[in-house]
Amino acid sequence: MLMADDTIERLVFGRNLRRARKLAGLNQTELAELLEGPVDQRTISRWERGHEPRIERRREIARALGQPLDFFYDESVLDD
């Protein structure tokens, strides 16, 4: 069964978000505290499970984790 491209993109973003967070040595709560606005551990968890945030938030996450935005769309994570 083939997944829609947007489903794959969300899955890739979520897995790479988790990878970047762990590389930064942060737990979900610590990452949430680095971001502006109403973000908590549950929100980070949802994003890591495939509920992709708005593009402005994705840019903020990339800056907070010290990664280029492209890092979050590296599909090689699907091979893990």
N, CA, C, O and CB atoms as a CASP TS submission, in Angstrom:
PFRMAT TS
TARGET T0000
AUTHOR 0000-0000-0000
METHOD Language model
MODEL 1
PARENT N/A
ATOM      1  N   MET     1       0.836  -1.184   0.000  1.00  0.00           N
ATOM      2  CA  MET     1       0.000   0.000   0.000  1.00  0.00           C
ATOM      3  C   MET     1       0.879   1.245   0.000  1.00  0.00           C
ATOM      4  O   MET     1       1.769   1.376   0.841  1.00  0.00           O
ATOM      5  CB  MET     1      -0.950  -0.001   1.213  1.00  0.00           C
ATOM      6  N   LEU     2       0.639   2.150  -0.927  1.00  0.00           N
ATOM      7  CA  LEU     2       1.413   3.369  -1.035  1.00  0.00           C
ATOM      8  C   LEU     2       0.819   4.458  -0.162  1.00  0.00           C
ATOM      9  O   LEU     2      -0.401   4.597  -0.066  1.00  0.00           O
ATOM     10  CB  LEU     2       1.485   3.830  -2.483  1.00  0.00           C
ATOM     11  N   MET     3       1.699   5.233   0.479  1.00  0.00           N
ATOM     12  CA  MET     3       1.240   6.359   1.283  1.00  0.00           C
ATOM     13  C   MET     3       1.256   7.607   0.419  1.00  0.00           C
ATOM     14  O   MET     3       2.076   7.731  -0.491  1.00  0.00           O
ATOM     15  CB  MET     3       2.123   6.546   2.551  1.00  0.00           C
ATOM     16  N   ALA     4       0.350   8.530   0.704  1.00  0.00           N
ATOM     17  CA  ALA     4       0.334   9.807   0.009  1.00  0.00           C
ATOM     18  C   ALA     4       1.605  10.579   0.344  1.00  0.00           C
ATOM     19  O   ALA     4       2.168  10.430   1.429  1.00  0.00           O
ATOM     20  CB  ALA     4      -0.925  10.626   0.385  1.00  0.00           C
ATOM     21  N   ASP     5       2.050  11.409  -0.607  1.00  0.00           N
ATOM     22  CA  ASP     5       3.274  12.176  -0.399  1.00  0.00           C
ATOM     23  C   ASP     5       3.227  13.023   0.862  1.00  0.00           C
ATOM     24  O   ASP     5       4.230  13.122   1.570  1.00  0.00           O
ATOM     25  CB  ASP     5       3.533  13.060  -1.588  1.00  0.00           C
ATOM     26  N   ASP     6       2.075  13.643   1.163  1.00  0.00           N
ATOM     27  CA  ASP     6       2.002  14.485   2.355  1.00  0.00           C
ATOM     28  C   ASP     6       2.109  13.654   3.635  1.00  0.00           C
ATOM     29  O   ASP     6       2.630  14.139   4.640  1.00  0.00           O
ATOM     30  CB  ASP     6       0.697  15.285   2.357  1.00  0.00           C
ATOM     31  N   THR     7       1.628  12.420   3.614  1.00  0.00           N
ATOM     32  CA  THR     7       1.759  11.530   4.767  1.00  0.00           C
ATOM     33  C   THR     7       3.221  11.167   4.980  1.00  0.00           C
ATOM     34  O   THR     7       3.701  11.161   6.114  1.00  0.00           O
ATOM     35  CB  THR     7       0.909  10.254   4.574  1.00  0.00           C
ATOM     36  N   ILE     8       3.919  10.870   3.916  1.00  0.00           N
ATOM     37  CA  ILE     8       5.345  10.547   4.008  1.00  0.00           C
ATOM     38  C   ILE     8       6.113  11.755   4.515  1.00  0.00           C
ATOM     39  O   ILE     8       6.985  11.622   5.374  1.00  0.00           O
ATOM     40  CB  ILE     8       5.901  10.092   2.637  1.00  0.00           C
ATOM     41  N   GLU     9       5.795  12.935   3.990  1.00  0.00           N
ATOM     42  CA  GLU     9       6.490  14.157   4.418  1.00  0.00           C
ATOM     43  C   GLU     9       6.297  14.397   5.911  1.00  0.00           C
ATOM     44  O   GLU     9       7.250  14.748   6.608  1.00  0.00           O
ATOM     45  CB  GLU     9       5.987  15.374   3.618  1.00  0.00           C
ATOM     46  N   ARG    10       5.088  14.215   6.404  1.00  0.00           N
ATOM     47  CA  ARG    10       4.830  14.406   7.839  1.00  0.00           C
ATOM     48  C   ARG    10       5.584  13.377   8.666  1.00  0.00           C
ATOM     49  O   ARG    10       6.139  13.711   9.713  1.00  0.00           O
ATOM     50  CB  ARG    10       3.322  14.317   8.137  1.00  0.00           C
ATOM     51  N   LEU    11       5.613  12.134   8.212  1.00  0.00           N
ATOM     52  CA  LEU    11       6.341  11.082   8.914  1.00  0.00           C
ATOM     53  C   LEU    11       7.833  11.396   8.949  1.00  0.00           C
ATOM     54  O   LEU    11       8.477  11.247   9.987  1.00  0.00           O
ATOM     55  CB  LEU    11       6.097   9.719   8.247  1.00  0.00           C
ATOM     56  N   VAL    12       8.376  11.826   7.828  1.00  0.00           N
ATOM     57  CA  VAL    12       9.793  12.171   7.742  1.00  0.00           C
ATOM     58  C   VAL    12      10.093  13.340   8.681  1.00  0.00           C
ATOM     59  O   VAL    12      11.066  13.298   9.433  1.00  0.00           O
ATOM     60  CB  VAL    12      10.188  12.526   6.280  1.00  0.00           C
ATOM     61  N   PHE    13       9.268  14.371   8.638  1.00  0.00           N
ATOM     62  CA  PHE    13       9.485  15.521   9.521  1.00  0.00           C
ATOM     63  C   PHE    13       9.493  15.074  10.986  1.00  0.00           C
ATOM     64  O   PHE    13      10.385  15.451  11.746  1.00  0.00           O
ATOM     65  CB  PHE    13       8.392  16.598   9.293  1.00  0.00           C
ATOM     66  N   GLY    14       8.515  14.282  11.372  1.00  0.00           N
ATOM     67  CA  GLY    14       8.416  13.835  12.760  1.00  0.00           C
ATOM     68  C   GLY    14       9.614  13.027  13.218  1.00  0.00           C
ATOM     69  O   GLY    14      10.138  13.239  14.312  1.00  0.00           O
ATOM     70  N   ARG    15      10.038  12.107  12.384  1.00  0.00           N
ATOM     71  CA  ARG    15      11.206  11.279  12.759  1.00  0.00           C
ATOM     72  C   ARG    15      12.469  12.117  12.852  1.00  0.00           C
ATOM     73  O   ARG    15      13.297  11.912  13.740  1.00  0.00           O
ATOM     74  CB  ARG    15      11.415  10.143  11.742  1.00  0.00           C
ATOM     75  N   ASN    16      12.614  13.072  11.922  1.00  0.00           N
ATOM     76  CA  ASN    16      13.803  13.918  11.960  1.00  0.00           C
ATOM     77  C   ASN    16      13.738  14.931  13.099  1.00  0.00           C
ATOM     78  O   ASN    16      14.774  15.310  13.645  1.00  0.00           O
ATOM     79  CB  ASN    16      13.975  14.642  10.632  1.00  0.00           C
ATOM     80  N   LEU    17      12.559  15.364  13.458  1.00  0.00           N
ATOM     81  CA  LEU    17      12.410  16.228  14.629  1.00  0.00           C
ATOM     82  C   LEU    17      12.909  15.492  15.870  1.00  0.00           C
ATOM     83  O   LEU    17      13.677  16.042  16.659  1.00  0.00           O
ATOM     84  CB  LEU    17      10.928  16.667  14.811  1.00  0.00           C
ATOM     85  N   ARG    18      12.479  14.275  16.033  1.00  0.00           N
ATOM     86  CA  ARG    18      12.929  13.481  17.176  1.00  0.00           C
ATOM     87  C   ARG    18      14.445  13.295  17.152  1.00  0.00           C
ATOM     88  O   ARG    18      15.114  13.419  18.178  1.00  0.00           O
ATOM     89  CB  ARG    18      12.230  12.115  17.186  1.00  0.00           C
ATOM     90  N   ARG    19      14.976  12.997  15.965  1.00  0.00           N
ATOM     91  CA  ARG    19      16.417  12.799  15.824  1.00  0.00           C
ATOM     92  C   ARG    19      17.181  14.074  16.186  1.00  0.00           C
ATOM     93  O   ARG    19      18.173  14.014  16.913  1.00  0.00           O
ATOM     94  CB  ARG    19      16.760  12.365  14.390  1.00  0.00           C
ATOM     95  N   ALA    20      16.725  15.226  15.685  1.00  0.00           N
ATOM     96  CA  ALA    20      17.398  16.503  15.970  1.00  0.00           C
ATOM     97  C   ALA    20      17.301  16.850  17.452  1.00  0.00           C
ATOM     98  O   ALA    20      18.259  17.352  18.039  1.00  0.00           O
ATOM     99  CB  ALA    20      16.788  17.638  15.121  1.00  0.00           C
ATOM    100  N   ARG    21      16.156  16.583  18.049  1.00  0.00           N
ATOM    101  CA  ARG    21      15.968  16.865  19.473  1.00  0.00           C
ATOM    102  C   ARG    21      16.936  16.035  20.305  1.00  0.00           C
ATOM    103  O   ARG    21      17.569  16.547  21.228  1.00  0.00           O
ATOM    104  CB  ARG    21      14.512  16.579  19.900  1.00  0.00           C
ATOM    105  N   LYS    22      17.047  14.763  19.975  1.00  0.00           N
ATOM    106  CA  LYS    22      17.959  13.884  20.712  1.00  0.00           C
ATOM    107  C   LYS    22      19.418  14.276  20.488  1.00  0.00           C
ATOM    108  O   LYS    22      20.222  14.233  21.418  1.00  0.00           O
ATOM    109  CB  LYS    22      17.741  12.427  20.296  1.00  0.00           C
ATOM    110  N   LEU    23      19.762  14.659  19.251  1.00  0.00           N
ATOM    111  CA  LEU    23      21.128  15.126  18.979  1.00  0.00           C
ATOM    112  C   LEU    23      21.461  16.362  19.812  1.00  0.00           C
ATOM    113  O   LEU    23      22.608  16.554  20.215  1.00  0.00           O
ATOM    114  CB  LEU    23      21.301  15.439  17.482  1.00  0.00           C
ATOM    115  N   ALA    24      20.462  17.190  20.065  1.00  0.00           N
ATOM    116  CA  ALA    24      20.652  18.399  20.871  1.00  0.00           C
ATOM    117  C   ALA    24      20.655  18.084  22.368  1.00  0.00           C
ATOM    118  O   ALA    24      20.927  18.960  23.189  1.00  0.00           O
ATOM    119  CB  ALA    24      19.556  19.422  20.556  1.00  0.00           C
ATOM    120  N   GLY    25      20.352  16.829  22.721  1.00  0.00           N
ATOM    121  CA  GLY    25      20.344  16.434  24.123  1.00  0.00           C
ATOM    122  C   GLY    25      19.156  16.960  24.902  1.00  0.00           C
ATOM    123  O   GLY    25      19.252  17.199  26.106  1.00  0.00           O
ATOM    124  N   LEU    26      18.034  17.142  24.218  1.00  0.00           N
ATOM    125  CA  LEU    26      16.837  17.697  24.849  1.00  0.00           C
ATOM    126  C   LEU    26      15.733  16.661  24.945  1.00  0.00           C
ATOM    127  O   LEU    26      15.612  15.786  24.088  1.00  0.00           O
ATOM    128  CB  LEU    26      16.342  18.912  24.074  1.00  0.00           C
ATOM    129  N   ASN    27      14.930  16.764  25.994  1.00  0.00           N
ATOM    130  CA  ASN    27      13.698  15.990  26.019  1.00  0.00           C
ATOM    131  C   ASN    27      12.586  16.867  25.429  1.00  0.00           C
ATOM    132  O   ASN    27      12.819  18.033  25.110  1.00  0.00           O
ATOM    133  CB  ASN    27      13.346  15.517  27.484  1.00  0.00           C
ATOM    134  N   GLN    28      11.408  16.319  25.287  1.00  0.00           N
ATOM    135  CA  GLN    28      10.318  17.057  24.649  1.00  0.00           C
ATOM    136  C   GLN    28       9.947  18.318  25.419  1.00  0.00           C
ATOM    137  O   GLN    28       9.665  19.351  24.812  1.00  0.00           O
ATOM    138  CB  GLN    28       9.099  16.166  24.510  1.00  0.00           C
ATOM    139  N   THR    29       9.943  18.248  26.730  1.00  0.00           N
ATOM    140  CA  THR    29       9.599  19.406  27.553  1.00  0.00           C
ATOM    141  C   THR    29      10.627  20.513  27.380  1.00  0.00           C
ATOM    142  O   THR    29      10.268  21.686  27.275  1.00  0.00           O
ATOM    143  CB  THR    29       9.495  19.006  29.030  1.00  0.00           C
ATOM    144  N   GLU    30      11.894  20.149  27.351  1.00  0.00           N
ATOM    145  CA  GLU    30      12.953  21.152  27.185  1.00  0.00           C
ATOM    146  C   GLU    30      12.858  21.836  25.831  1.00  0.00           C
ATOM    147  O   GLU    30      13.054  23.047  25.736  1.00  0.00           O
ATOM    148  CB  GLU    30      14.332  20.508  27.346  1.00  0.00           C
ATOM    149  N   LEU    31      12.559  21.076  24.780  1.00  0.00           N
ATOM    150  CA  LEU    31      12.378  21.691  23.468  1.00  0.00           C
ATOM    151  C   LEU    31      11.182  22.631  23.496  1.00  0.00           C
ATOM    152  O   LEU    31      11.267  23.743  22.976  1.00  0.00           O
ATOM    153  CB  LEU    31      12.193  20.616  22.378  1.00  0.00           C
ATOM    154  N   ALA    32      10.093  22.220  24.079  1.00  0.00           N
ATOM    155  CA  ALA    32       8.896  23.069  24.160  1.00  0.00           C
ATOM    156  C   ALA    32       9.215  24.401  24.827  1.00  0.00           C
ATOM    157  O   ALA    32       8.712  25.444  24.409  1.00  0.00           O
ATOM    158  CB  ALA    32       7.776  22.351  24.931  1.00  0.00           C
ATOM    159  N   GLU    33      10.043  24.369  25.856  1.00  0.00           N
ATOM    160  CA  GLU    33      10.404  25.587  26.579  1.00  0.00           C
ATOM    161  C   GLU    33      11.248  26.543  25.733  1.00  0.00           C
ATOM    162  O   GLU    33      11.280  27.742  26.011  1.00  0.00           O
ATOM    163  CB  GLU    33      11.156  25.229  27.845  1.00  0.00           C
ATOM    164  N   LEU    34      11.924  26.037  24.718  1.00  0.00           N
ATOM    165  CA  LEU    34      12.737  26.881  23.839  1.00  0.00           C
ATOM    166  C   LEU    34      11.905  27.601  22.786  1.00  0.00           C
ATOM    167  O   LEU    34      12.377  28.555  22.168  1.00  0.00           O
ATOM    168  CB  LEU    34      13.796  26.047  23.159  1.00  0.00           C
ATOM    169  N   LEU    35      10.680  27.154  22.580  1.00  0.00           N
ATOM    170  CA  LEU    35       9.839  27.697  21.512  1.00  0.00           C
ATOM    171  C   LEU    35       8.891  28.753  22.051  1.00  0.00           C
ATOM    172  O   LEU    35       8.482  28.707  23.211  1.00  0.00           O
ATOM    173  CB  LEU    35       9.047  26.580  20.833  1.00  0.00           C
ATOM    174  N   GLU    36       8.550  29.700  21.198  1.00  0.00           N
ATOM    175  CA  GLU    36       7.623  30.774  21.547  1.00  0.00           C
ATOM    176  C   GLU    36       6.180  30.272  21.555  1.00  0.00           C
ATOM    177  O   GLU    36       5.825  29.351  20.821  1.00  0.00           O
ATOM    178  CB  GLU    36       7.770  31.946  20.567  1.00  0.00           C
ATOM    179  N   GLY    37       5.375  30.882  22.382  1.00  0.00           N
ATOM    180  CA  GLY    37       3.946  30.616  22.336  1.00  0.00           C
ATOM    181  C   GLY    37       3.522  29.362  23.060  1.00  0.00           C
ATOM    182  O   GLY    37       4.301  28.747  23.788  1.00  0.00           O
ATOM    183  N   PRO    38       2.264  28.991  22.846  1.00  0.00           N
ATOM    184  CA  PRO    38       1.693  27.859  23.585  1.00  0.00           C
ATOM    185  C   PRO    38       2.161  26.510  23.034  1.00  0.00           C
ATOM    186  O   PRO    38       1.481  25.893  22.214  1.00  0.00           O
ATOM    187  CB  PRO    38       0.171  27.928  23.544  1.00  0.00           C
ATOM    188  N   VAL    39       3.320  26.065  23.492  1.00  0.00           N
ATOM    189  CA  VAL    39       3.853  24.768  23.083  1.00  0.00           C
ATOM    190  C   VAL    39       4.183  23.999  24.348  1.00  0.00           C
ATOM    191  O   VAL    39       4.846  24.519  25.244  1.00  0.00           O
ATOM    192  CB  VAL    39       5.117  24.919  22.156  1.00  0.00           C
ATOM    193  N   ASP    40       3.720  22.764  24.418  1.00  0.00           N
ATOM    194  CA  ASP    40       4.052  21.931  25.566  1.00  0.00           C
ATOM    195  C   ASP    40       4.559  20.573  25.083  1.00  0.00           C
ATOM    196  O   ASP    40       4.663  20.334  23.880  1.00  0.00           O
ATOM    197  CB  ASP    40       2.823  21.759  26.495  1.00  0.00           C
ATOM    198  N   GLN    41       4.868  19.703  26.011  1.00  0.00           N
ATOM    199  CA  GLN    41       5.409  18.381  25.689  1.00  0.00           C
ATOM    200  C   GLN    41       4.464  17.607  24.790  1.00  0.00           C
ATOM    201  O   GLN    41       4.916  16.911  23.881  1.00  0.00           O
ATOM    202  CB  GLN    41       5.681  17.588  26.964  1.00  0.00           C
ATOM    203  N   ARG    42       3.165  17.711  25.020  1.00  0.00           N
ATOM    204  CA  ARG    42       2.194  16.978  24.195  1.00  0.00           C
ATOM    205  C   ARG    42       2.228  17.436  22.742  1.00  0.00           C
ATOM    206  O   ARG    42       2.070  16.629  21.825  1.00  0.00           O
ATOM    207  CB  ARG    42       0.783  17.153  24.757  1.00  0.00           C
ATOM    208  N   THR    43       2.436  18.737  22.537  1.00  0.00           N
ATOM    209  CA  THR    43       2.529  19.268  21.174  1.00  0.00           C
ATOM    210  C   THR    43       3.753  18.703  20.463  1.00  0.00           C
ATOM    211  O   THR    43       3.669  18.288  19.307  1.00  0.00           O
ATOM    212  CB  THR    43       2.589  20.808  21.192  1.00  0.00           C
ATOM    213  N   ILE    44       4.897  18.687  21.160  1.00  0.00           N
ATOM    214  CA  ILE    44       6.115  18.125  20.572  1.00  0.00           C
ATOM    215  C   ILE    44       5.885  16.658  20.226  1.00  0.00           C
ATOM    216  O   ILE    44       6.282  16.200  19.155  1.00  0.00           O
ATOM    217  CB  ILE    44       7.320  18.274  21.542  1.00  0.00           C
ATOM    218  N   SER    45       5.250  15.932  21.123  1.00  0.00           N
ATOM    219  CA  SER    45       4.960  14.520  20.884  1.00  0.00           C
ATOM    220  C   SER    45       4.091  14.338  19.632  1.00  0.00           C
ATOM    221  O   SER    45       4.352  13.449  18.821  1.00  0.00           O
ATOM    222  CB  SER    45       4.260  13.906  22.110  1.00  0.00           C
ATOM    223  N   ARG    46       3.072  15.167  19.477  1.00  0.00           N
ATOM    224  CA  ARG    46       2.202  15.090  18.286  1.00  0.00           C
ATOM    225  C   ARG    46       3.003  15.354  17.017  1.00  0.00           C
ATOM    226  O   ARG    46       2.831  14.664  16.012  1.00  0.00           O
ATOM    227  CB  ARG    46       1.035  16.102  18.393  1.00  0.00           C
ATOM    228  N   TRP    47       3.878  16.353  17.065  1.00  0.00           N
ATOM    229  CA  TRP    47       4.694  16.659  15.886  1.00  0.00           C
ATOM    230  C   TRP    47       5.590  15.478  15.545  1.00  0.00           C
ATOM    231  O   TRP    47       5.753  15.138  14.373  1.00  0.00           O
ATOM    232  CB  TRP    47       5.546  17.924  16.122  1.00  0.00           C
ATOM    233  N   GLU    48       6.168  14.855  16.556  1.00  0.00           N
ATOM    234  CA  GLU    48       7.054  13.715  16.309  1.00  0.00           C
ATOM    235  C   GLU    48       6.295  12.506  15.766  1.00  0.00           C
ATOM    236  O   GLU    48       6.892  11.628  15.145  1.00  0.00           O
ATOM    237  CB  GLU    48       7.783  13.331  17.590  1.00  0.00           C
ATOM    238  N   ARG    49       4.995  12.456  15.995  1.00  0.00           N
ATOM    239  CA  ARG    49       4.172  11.363  15.479  1.00  0.00           C
ATOM    240  C   ARG    49       3.525  11.685  14.139  1.00  0.00           C
ATOM    241  O   ARG    49       2.741  10.887  13.626  1.00  0.00           O
ATOM    242  CB  ARG    49       3.104  11.015  16.478  1.00  0.00           C
ATOM    243  N   GLY    50       3.848  12.862  13.556  1.00  0.00           N
ATOM    244  CA  GLY    50       3.371  13.138  12.206  1.00  0.00           C
ATOM    245  C   GLY    50       2.389  14.268  12.046  1.00  0.00           C
ATOM    246  O   GLY    50       1.881  14.482  10.946  1.00  0.00           O
ATOM    247  N   HIS    51       2.102  14.999  13.100  1.00  0.00           N
ATOM    248  CA  HIS    51       1.228  16.174  12.985  1.00  0.00           C
ATOM    249  C   HIS    51       2.125  17.388  12.769  1.00  0.00           C
ATOM    250  O   HIS    51       2.543  18.043  13.724  1.00  0.00           O
ATOM    251  CB  HIS    51       0.313  16.355  14.271  1.00  0.00           C
ATOM    252  N   GLU    52       2.411  17.674  11.519  1.00  0.00           N
ATOM    253  CA  GLU    52       3.402  18.688  11.148  1.00  0.00           C
ATOM    254  C   GLU    52       2.912  20.101  11.483  1.00  0.00           C
ATOM    255  O   GLU    52       1.775  20.456  11.171  1.00  0.00           O
ATOM    256  CB  GLU    52       3.725  18.587   9.652  1.00  0.00           C
ATOM    257  N   PRO    53       3.776  20.908  12.121  1.00  0.00           N
ATOM    258  CA  PRO    53       3.399  22.294  12.444  1.00  0.00           C
ATOM    259  C   PRO    53       3.462  23.203  11.217  1.00  0.00           C
ATOM    260  O   PRO    53       3.968  22.818  10.163  1.00  0.00           O
ATOM    261  CB  PRO    53       4.314  22.847  13.541  1.00  0.00           C
ATOM    262  N   ARG    54       2.938  24.411  11.380  1.00  0.00           N
ATOM    263  CA  ARG    54       3.005  25.424  10.313  1.00  0.00           C
ATOM    264  C   ARG    54       4.467  25.702   9.954  1.00  0.00           C
ATOM    265  O   ARG    54       5.369  25.425  10.745  1.00  0.00           O
ATOM    266  CB  ARG    54       2.292  26.745  10.752  1.00  0.00           C
ATOM    267  N   ILE    55       4.693  26.248   8.762  1.00  0.00           N
ATOM    268  CA  ILE    55       6.052  26.498   8.278  1.00  0.00           C
ATOM    269  C   ILE    55       6.804  27.464   9.191  1.00  0.00           C
ATOM    270  O   ILE    55       8.005  27.295   9.402  1.00  0.00           O
ATOM    271  CB  ILE    55       6.011  27.053   6.855  1.00  0.00           C
ATOM    272  N   GLU    56       6.125  28.471   9.735  1.00  0.00           N
ATOM    273  CA  GLU    56       6.806  29.414  10.627  1.00  0.00           C
ATOM    274  C   GLU    56       7.327  28.686  11.865  1.00  0.00           C
ATOM    275  O   GLU    56       8.427  28.965  12.342  1.00  0.00           O
ATOM    276  CB  GLU    56       5.851  30.565  11.040  1.00  0.00           C
ATOM    277  N   ARG    57       6.540  27.766  12.371  1.00  0.00           N
ATOM    278  CA  ARG    57       6.937  26.995  13.554  1.00  0.00           C
ATOM    279  C   ARG    57       8.069  26.039  13.189  1.00  0.00           C
ATOM    280  O   ARG    57       8.991  25.843  13.981  1.00  0.00           O
ATOM    281  CB  ARG    57       5.726  26.209  14.136  1.00  0.00           C
ATOM    282  N   ARG    58       8.010  25.442  12.000  1.00  0.00           N
ATOM    283  CA  ARG    58       9.092  24.553  11.566  1.00  0.00           C
ATOM    284  C   ARG    58      10.421  25.304  11.505  1.00  0.00           C
ATOM    285  O   ARG    58      11.457  24.768  11.896  1.00  0.00           O
ATOM    286  CB  ARG    58       8.768  23.940  10.190  1.00  0.00           C
ATOM    287  N   ARG    59      10.390  26.541  11.016  1.00  0.00           N
ATOM    288  CA  ARG    59      11.618  27.356  10.978  1.00  0.00           C
ATOM    289  C   ARG    59      12.128  27.631  12.389  1.00  0.00           C
ATOM    290  O   ARG    59      13.331  27.569  12.644  1.00  0.00           O
ATOM    291  CB  ARG    59      11.362  28.692  10.239  1.00  0.00           C
ATOM    292  N   GLU    60      11.223  27.929  13.291  1.00  0.00           N
ATOM    293  CA  GLU    60      11.598  28.190  14.687  1.00  0.00           C
ATOM    294  C   GLU    60      12.224  26.947  15.326  1.00  0.00           C
ATOM    295  O   GLU    60      13.215  27.045  16.050  1.00  0.00           O
ATOM    296  CB  GLU    60      10.365  28.641  15.501  1.00  0.00           C
ATOM    297  N   ILE    61      11.641  25.790  15.053  1.00  0.00           N
ATOM    298  CA  ILE    61      12.170  24.527  15.581  1.00  0.00           C
ATOM    299  C   ILE    61      13.584  24.296  15.042  1.00  0.00           C
ATOM    300  O   ILE    61      14.487  23.930  15.795  1.00  0.00           O
ATOM    301  CB  ILE    61      11.238  23.332  15.202  1.00  0.00           C
ATOM    302  N   ALA    62      13.770  24.509  13.749  1.00  0.00           N
ATOM    303  CA  ALA    62      15.083  24.312  13.135  1.00  0.00           C
ATOM    304  C   ALA    62      16.122  25.220  13.795  1.00  0.00           C
ATOM    305  O   ALA    62      17.228  24.779  14.108  1.00  0.00           O
ATOM    306  CB  ALA    62      15.019  24.586  11.615  1.00  0.00           C
ATOM    307  N   ARG    63      15.765  26.485  14.006  1.00  0.00           N
ATOM    308  CA  ARG    63      16.694  27.410  14.669  1.00  0.00           C
ATOM    309  C   ARG    63      17.002  26.954  16.090  1.00  0.00           C
ATOM    310  O   ARG    63      18.160  26.955  16.508  1.00  0.00           O
ATOM    311  CB  ARG    63      16.113  28.831  14.691  1.00  0.00           C
ATOM    312  N   ALA    64      15.975  26.567  16.828  1.00  0.00           N
ATOM    313  CA  ALA    64      16.158  26.145  18.221  1.00  0.00           C
ATOM    314  C   ALA    64      17.059  24.922  18.326  1.00  0.00           C
ATOM    315  O   ALA    64      17.810  24.781  19.292  1.00  0.00           O
ATOM    316  CB  ALA    64      14.807  25.846  18.864  1.00  0.00           C
ATOM    317  N   LEU    65      16.988  24.043  17.339  1.00  0.00           N
ATOM    318  CA  LEU    65      17.773  22.809  17.367  1.00  0.00           C
ATOM    319  C   LEU    65      19.084  22.922  16.590  1.00  0.00           C
ATOM    320  O   LEU    65      19.850  21.961  16.522  1.00  0.00           O
ATOM    321  CB  LEU    65      16.954  21.670  16.809  1.00  0.00           C
ATOM    322  N   GLY    66      19.340  24.084  16.009  1.00  0.00           N
ATOM    323  CA  GLY    66      20.599  24.303  15.306  1.00  0.00           C
ATOM    324  C   GLY    66      20.762  23.474  14.048  1.00  0.00           C
ATOM    325  O   GLY    66      21.865  23.053  13.700  1.00  0.00           O
ATOM    326  N   GLN    67      19.641  23.246  13.368  1.00  0.00           N
ATOM    327  CA  GLN    67      19.659  22.449  12.134  1.00  0.00           C
ATOM    328  C   GLN    67      19.055  23.267  10.998  1.00  0.00           C
ATOM    329  O   GLN    67      18.175  24.095  11.233  1.00  0.00           O
ATOM    330  CB  GLN    67      18.882  21.108  12.319  1.00  0.00           C
ATOM    331  N   PRO    68      19.522  23.042   9.761  1.00  0.00           N
ATOM    332  CA  PRO    68      18.847  23.679   8.632  1.00  0.00           C
ATOM    333  C   PRO    68      17.473  23.030   8.441  1.00  0.00           C
ATOM    334  O   PRO    68      17.273  21.869   8.796  1.00  0.00           O
ATOM    335  CB  PRO    68      19.703  23.563   7.327  1.00  0.00           C
ATOM    336  N   LEU    69      16.552  23.774   7.891  1.00  0.00           N
ATOM    337  CA  LEU    69      15.204  23.242   7.681  1.00  0.00           C
ATOM    338  C   LEU    69      15.229  21.976   6.826  1.00  0.00           C
ATOM    339  O   LEU    69      14.421  21.071   7.036  1.00  0.00           O
ATOM    340  CB  LEU    69      14.316  24.299   7.023  1.00  0.00           C
ATOM    341  N   ASP    70      16.138  21.910   5.875  1.00  0.00           N
ATOM    342  CA  ASP    70      16.251  20.732   5.007  1.00  0.00           C
ATOM    343  C   ASP    70      16.525  19.449   5.798  1.00  0.00           C
ATOM    344  O   ASP    70      16.132  18.363   5.370  1.00  0.00           O
ATOM    345  CB  ASP    70      17.360  20.947   3.984  1.00  0.00           C
ATOM    346  N   PHE    71      17.191  19.568   6.939  1.00  0.00           N
ATOM    347  CA  PHE    71      17.486  18.402   7.780  1.00  0.00           C
ATOM    348  C   PHE    71      16.210  17.613   8.091  1.00  0.00           C
ATOM    349  O   PHE    71      16.224  16.383   8.137  1.00  0.00           O
ATOM    350  CB  PHE    71      18.168  18.844   9.091  1.00  0.00           C
ATOM    351  N   PHE    72      15.126  18.330   8.299  1.00  0.00           N
ATOM    352  CA  PHE    72      13.875  17.708   8.721  1.00  0.00           C
ATOM    353  C   PHE    72      13.152  16.975   7.597  1.00  0.00           C
ATOM    354  O   PHE    72      12.157  16.291   7.839  1.00  0.00           O
ATOM    355  CB  PHE    72      12.968  18.748   9.296  1.00  0.00           C
ATOM    356  N   TYR    73      13.649  17.116   6.366  1.00  0.00           N
ATOM    357  CA  TYR    73      13.016  16.459   5.219  1.00  0.00           C
ATOM    358  C   TYR    73      13.927  15.433   4.555  1.00  0.00           C
ATOM    359  O   TYR    73      13.688  15.041   3.413  1.00  0.00           O
ATOM    360  CB  TYR    73      12.595  17.493   4.200  1.00  0.00           C
ATOM    361  N   ASP    74      14.960  15.000   5.255  1.00  0.00           N
ATOM    362  CA  ASP    74      15.877  13.957   4.781  1.00  0.00           C
ATOM    363  C   ASP    74      15.175  12.613   4.887  1.00  0.00           C
ATOM    364  O   ASP    74      14.984  12.091   5.985  1.00  0.00           O
ATOM    365  CB  ASP    74      17.213  13.953   5.600  1.00  0.00           C
ATOM    366  N   GLU    75      14.796  12.058   3.757  1.00  0.00           N
ATOM    367  CA  GLU    75      14.013  10.826   3.745  1.00  0.00           C
ATOM    368  C   GLU    75      14.818   9.579   4.102  1.00  0.00           C
ATOM    369  O   GLU    75      14.239   8.501   4.240  1.00  0.00           O
ATOM    370  CB  GLU    75      13.399  10.642   2.397  1.00  0.00           C
ATOM    371  N   SER    76      16.121   9.694   4.254  1.00  0.00           N
ATOM    372  CA  SER    76      16.901   8.511   4.641  1.00  0.00           C
ATOM    373  C   SER    76      16.501   8.003   6.018  1.00  0.00           C
ATOM    374  O   SER    76      16.789   6.858   6.367  1.00  0.00           O
ATOM    375  CB  SER    76      18.394   8.831   4.624  1.00  0.00           C
ATOM    376  N   VAL    77      15.838   8.850   6.805  1.00  0.00           N
ATOM    377  CA  VAL    77      15.362   8.422   8.117  1.00  0.00           C
ATOM    378  C   VAL    77      14.352   7.280   8.006  1.00  0.00           C
ATOM    379  O   VAL    77      14.178   6.512   8.952  1.00  0.00           O
ATOM    380  CB  VAL    77      14.736   9.599   8.858  1.00  0.00           C
ATOM    381  N   LEU    78      13.690   7.165   6.858  1.00  0.00           N
ATOM    382  CA  LEU    78      12.713   6.091   6.672  1.00  0.00           C
ATOM    383  C   LEU    78      13.377   4.734   6.592  1.00  0.00           C
ATOM    384  O   LEU    78      12.725   3.706   6.771  1.00  0.00           O
ATOM    385  CB  LEU    78      11.897   6.331   5.422  1.00  0.00           C
ATOM    386  N   ASP    79      14.689   4.728   6.321  1.00  0.00           N
ATOM    387  CA  ASP    79      15.423   3.462   6.243  1.00  0.00           C
ATOM    388  C   ASP    79      15.794   2.921   7.623  1.00  0.00           C
ATOM    389  O   ASP    79      16.166   1.755   7.760  1.00  0.00           O
ATOM    390  CB  ASP    79      16.680   3.643   5.410  1.00  0.00           C
ATOM    391  N   ASP    80      15.691   3.782   8.653  1.00  0.00           N
ATOM    392  CA  ASP    80      16.056   3.376  10.017  1.00  0.00           C
ATOM    393  C   ASP    80      15.063   2.392  10.606  1.00  0.00           C
ATOM    394  O   ASP    80      15.229   1.955  11.745  1.00  0.00           O
ATOM    395  CB  ASP    80      16.158   4.592  10.919  1.00  0.00           C
TER
END
